Amino acid sequence: RRQTRHKETETKNYKGPLTPASTYTMEICATNPPIAGGGTLATILCCCCGIPIAPNPSNTCSSCLASQSDVTRGISTEATLHQCRGCSRWHQDAGKWIGCELESRELMALCLNSVSGLKQKRKGDVGGRVRLVDAAWVWTEPHSMRLKIRLTIQREVSAGGTILQQSFVVTFVVRNQQCVECQAAFRQGSWKSLVQVRQRVGHKRTFLYLEQLILKHSAHRGCLSIETFKDGMDFYFPDKGKAARFISFLEDVVPIKVKSSKKLISTDDKSNVSNYKYTNLVEICTLCKDDLLFLPKRLARHIGNISRLVLVKNISNVIQVIDPLSGQTANIESEAYWRDTFRPVVTAARTRLSRYVILGKDPVFLERNVSKRGVSKKQRSKLALVTAARESDLGVNDSQIEERSHLGYLMKSGDVCLGYDLKDCQLVEDEAEDMRTSGKFPDVVFVRKLYGGVATGELDAAKKRIFTLQRLDVKRGEEDKQRGKRGKKDAEMEDMDKEDFLQELEADKEMRTRVNIYKAEGAKSRDLVYGDDQDGEVEDDQKITLDELLDNLNLEIKEDAMDSGGNEETQDLMYYVGEGERAAKDNITFVGRDEAALVQTKDTAVPVNTWSDEIDIN
């Protein structure tokens, strides 16, 4: 009672100016920022931190709203992707499988479509659905069967227009699942169309070249299985359309003729539906690279009045031949060959080729013959009169040979080349044999130059080769399995054919541009260029260089990794060829190995002033 009386007495004795409640309100508003029109903007205090803010339904500032809100609520941070171990394709939806490379834009779109909540609008959300503004790959262990993506999203969390931005990491677990086509490959008799590719020759160099073309263009995509035989290969397809596309590819790369047949498997008379199996026999022409031909007189006149004795320079959808004495080239169309077939007089077999050592050369200048198709100036400059000796005759006799060659510009003293010795051989054509015995043919026809350890005769020349090739996953036919001891001899012949094919690649730059060749292990530490032009002569433009080779070919899986688990997680699907290279090619951010350890699973939301550009995830 005393205290109350004391306060009343102080109030009565106070003689200063009175300050009504309205006066206090005006003093607070006096500190507010001015607005257009000359007044000030009314503010309130944040219910959490107490700072002045513009009025909003939540009565909370943006900083407090960001610390209390989670804009990633309702968005999954884990998802599952299915990948076929056989064909390396990813499951999309409704039984569709697509091929995507790691860190590619296509795989990023597939992952984002698997994240639930990115497209859906959350119930009770004022600002609508989330807006995806950034997506980046995060490095993971190559064999962890995990993929990680860091997403950055924006969402409006209040009616006042507060925009929050937050980053978080989504983890994708990769599971193995066979696609429909790979399942059919394990079932007996599941194929619908068979393509039998055959060539009636005694070697398999043409099929080795065809195999590289198939791998480069992925022409075997959709093939259930591939079987190899002594004279060809069989390709099994699940339907007729894929087999037709494969045959169309073969028509573009080699001269072929096709015979088709079909066999009735079952029929339904009520619905008038029949089930057939189709068989296509594809026969490749018997002419191969470096074969020596004696053209029919009519054909030689038709393709430019070229000499009848020619070499096969290249095989594609046409047969390209070259005159070894003048350098004139011509093309034989596939229809012209199959209309009147002929066989080579000398095949490019290892037993028919002899090794020669170059002793010297002199340039040759040809006079123009108006009755023949003109030889290009570039080709005329490549001719030379080459002086050579058989390698087996060195130190035994002094016999030398002088012959004109279209490979003269590549030769220099000391080089080793292969050629046909027409002086002591017998040709299969009677007319050609008569011309040979009468001296109308040259004594030697040079075929190609040898490089590297093959030229010097090293025993381990094949191991020192700086490049390697990829091979198709094929299985042997039943005929090859039942050969027994003869099969071992056939395997040795295949190794010899492979070595001859690699020598052809070394000596032909145009042929190398059509296939994919890869660096061998340890190629960087070796002599990467065969030979040097020390005499100041024209540079050899056919030798292989490091610039032509591709990097990082994983041909096989390590044995210890295969024996460790049984899931074969060391498959090529999860093998990173180069970390971040594909992502940089597609303009996608990649978080590397060192930065990945610092990436947080979920960052704190931060307020932003404006919306950012949205990423299209379709």
C-alpha angles and dihedrals in degrees: 000000000000092000093050091050090049093054093049090052091052091050092052093047093050108105100177127112117288118242114206123206092257089060091059091052092052091052091056094047090048088072094051119107116264120252133203111290098043099278133103131252115250114234138189134207121261110252091224109037101013100232119142112264138166112272114268134163093258095046087219131121121239094253093054090042090054093049092050100039130075111200091186092066109126095023117110118236095194130052139163128237125192122215130183111236093205103054099016093234126143126232112244110174141300093024095309119140123194132188115237133168121227114270090013127138091243092056090047091055090048091052094047091051088055093057109096118217100033093100100028125091115232118235113256092014111142098197099050128231125352122268118225109216104167140016126184135177116244119209117252133177108282093235100035092099088228134119123194130197127185110217127195116200137177129210136174106233103182140034089246091072101256108164118201126195124200137172126211139163124247118202121209120200113211114218127187117242129160118239122227094260094050090049089054090051090065094051120087116244095007095130120102102187130034126198113198112195114196138174121183100220134112097245139049102224091114091054091049089055092044090051091057091049090051091051094048094050095034089232091157092065109133094020113139097205142341125219126191128212136179094268103026152334136273122219119197118204131186095227142018096250096061091048090052091052090051092051089049089055091051090052089058096052108033136022106259143159123211133214119188134195138166136209125209111235102172140342139200112213094191097056094026092233121144132190116219136179115213127211123193121191111204114191118196120209115264093234115103136184115290094014115145112235135194102203124212111258094242093050093048091055093046096056097051106302090280123172113276093231105073141151125234103244101179140353120219130126083316131039111244114204132183133200105237092207101047105019093236113152132203139172126233112207120227092240091052092052096048091045091062111009122200134178130230118264091218123021122214093250123149091242093055097050121084129199118240131187117219114232099176146320142216126203118254126211117197126211115235115256111206092202092062133062109268119261113230118252091240092054093047090055090058095062120103140164103244125204110205143158131209110261092227090055095058108114092009104070139351098240114143134182129215116197137153115247138184088219093060094112090060096050129091134162113296097022121131122221139171125240147159116260101216093174096075103024130090120229123220095225115080094212091048091048091053091052091048094052091047090056098249093124125070119255093236133023111198113219110179144339123250123229138197123354092345090068094049093046098243115171094221095043092123092056092051094054110123096218138053137190136230119239134210120251100248136157128216121255124243092257093059092047092055096051094090112182091007089059090064090056091049090053090055090050090052090053090052091049090050091052091050090049091052090051089053090053091050092054100043121062094181090056091051092056090064097055138047115252122184137204115265120228111281094013092135093063096050135077098281097193123056110231132339130245098239096158095063092248129143111300117254104248094185100064118105120250135190092253090069094056127092123224135240109016111177102200100169142012121247115257096227091055091050092052096047103077121352096236091089091224089168091077120138090251093079095038111117109215091194126353110246096354097112092040091053090049090056093042093247122143114247123198106212132220096273097043093046091073090059096050112110121221091233128006126210115268115252128197118245130192102223140023118263126221112283123234117233107230096187 
